[in-house]
Amino acid sequence: MTAALLVLAAVAEVSGTLSLRQSRGLRRPGWVAATAGAYLLAFGLLALVLQRGMPVGVAYGVWAALGIVITAVAGRLLFRDPLNAPMVAGMVVVLAGVALVELG
């Protein structure tokens, strides 16, 4: 259950970041509200994960790594942002690093 909450926190954070992009520099009030709501949800879920006892280093590492990967892929699909081989390699390295932290 704690891992599911952490994944939901990462998805909420990504939603906030994508909404921020859609806000066009905070000039579209609906998207600004969506951004704020998504970030509040993300931090609330992350707080629950920490309250349940997951070490902060592990929780934040997984949250950040998932955020990087999901945001990069979503940015490519939604906004045609660049996503090339070196970027994918970097994401693999980040995920591997987080896995090592968790195993350590």
Long-range contacts (C-beta under 8 A, 24 or more apart in sequence): 1-52, 2-49, 2-52, 2-53, 2-54, 5-45, 5-48, 5-49, 5-52, 6-45, 6-46, 6-49, 6-54, 6-59, 6-62, 6-63, 6-66, 7-66, 8-45, 9-41, 9-42, 9-43, 9-45, 9-46, 9-49, 9-63, 10-42, 10-62, 10-63, 10-66, 10-67, 10-70, 11-66, 11-70, 12-38, 12-39, 12-41, 12-42, 12-45, 13-38, 13-39, 13-42, 13-63, 13-67, 14-66, 14-67, 14-70, 14-71, 14-74, 15-42, 16-42, 17-67, 17-71, 18-71, 18-74, 18-75, 18-78, 21-75, 21-79, 57-101, 58-101, 58-102, 61-97, 61-98, 61-101, 61-102, 62-98, 62-102, 64-98, 65-94, 65-95, 65-97, 65-98, 68-94, 69-94, 69-95
